[in-house]
Amino acid sequence: MPTSFDPLEPPEPSPAAFAAAARQSHIITRLLTPAVHVWLRSQVESIQTLEIDIRGGDRQILSGYLPQVAVGAEGAVYQGLYLSQLQLQAQNIRVNLGQVVRGKPLRLLEVIPVEVAVCLSEADLNASLQTPLLANGVADVLSPLLQSADAVTPLAIEHLQVSLERDRLVLTVTLAGQATPVMITTGLSMVNGHILRLTDSQWRSPVDPIPAWMNFDIDLGQDVHIDDLRIEPGQLLCQGRLNVIP
């Protein structure tokens, strides 16, 4: 799918790392890559294309050190989240490879900062809203806000649908017992890299009264940092970093 998505550029290795890798053979890399390919495919529900690039010499990898790993995928579904395009890149990865060859499970030895670039299409978001992961999260945010003045409990959400316009997300919410859906249009921005802010939201709803809601914040956690978040017609583009915790 054509996008204005900027792919992650691999960083230039340091002269010392480049020289160390150049002096080593790369037989283990060629053997490890298909094994990682099979393992990653087993972690997702489905995937159309998957590319893996592992950088490092044999001695480095056998010691449990992977200088750089890059992953590119298209058409992936992970835990109910649909992703048109995904790119991951991590450096200086340390794993317990010595224990793995003795039959122990693979595990990380240190926190890994991972560069991430994601493209979600409008179809991706609507497919994801049919699964509990995203649907429950959106419902948790919207249900209290959609509560009418005389209701004891929040109104039940029966159906959600998203459309993406330039710089605006349009959410159509069908409520139980309501013939006319709630229409919410909102912008998205990031605060301090980890707080997703729904900005300048506009409502059209049969619920009376409409709650006052100009901005709403969702904290994604300190291990996430979003550098660029854009809404374009039909797609959502995101680039940033996240920490993978051992």
BELFEN-V445958 format. One record per pair of residues at least 24 apart in sequence whose C-alpha atoms are under 6 Angstrom apart, sorted by sequence separation. I is the first residue (numbers start at 1). J is the second residue. D is the distance in Angstrom with one decimal. If there is no record, write none. Layout:
<<I/J/D> <I/J/D>>
This chain:
<<49/73/5.5> <67/91/5.3> <90/114/4.7> <195/219/4.4> <49/74/5.2> <67/92/4.6> <89/114/5.6> <195/220/5.8> <48/74/5.7> <66/92/5.8> <89/115/5.1> <194/220/5.3> <48/75/5.0> <66/93/5.0> <88/115/5.7> <194/221/6.0> <47/75/5.2> <65/93/5.8> <88/116/4.8> <47/76/4.2> <65/94/4.7> <87/116/5.7> <28/58/5.4> <46/76/5.7> <64/94/5.5> <87/117/5.1> <194/224/5.6> <26/57/5.1> <46/77/5.3> <64/95/5.0> <86/117/5.8> <194/225/5.0> <25/57/5.6> <26/58/5.3> <45/77/5.4> <64/96/5.8> <86/118/4.7> <193/225/4.4> <24/57/4.9> <25/58/5.7> <44/77/5.9> <45/78/5.8> <64/97/4.9> <85/118/5.7> <193/226/4.8> <44/78/4.8> <85/119/5.0> <21/56/5.7> <84/119/5.7> <126/161/5.9> <21/57/5.0> <84/120/5.4> <83/120/5.3> <122/163/6.0> <82/124/4.9> <82/128/5.7> <81/128/5.1> <80/128/5.8> <80/131/5.6> <148/207/6.0> <167/231/4.7> <166/231/5.7> <166/232/4.5> <165/232/5.9> <166/233/5.1> <165/233/4.4> <164/233/5.3> <164/234/5.0> <122/234/5.0> <121/234/5.8> <122/235/5.5> <121/235/4.2> <120/235/5.6> <120/236/5.1> <119/236/5.8> <119/237/4.7> <118/237/6.0> <118/238/5.2> <117/238/5.8> <117/239/4.3> <116/239/5.7> <116/240/5.4> <115/240/6.0> <116/241/5.6> <115/241/4.6> <114/241/5.5> <114/242/5.4> <113/242/5.7> <113/243/4.5> <112/243/5.5> <112/244/5.1> <111/244/5.7> <111/245/4.9> <111/246/6.0> <108/246/5.0>>
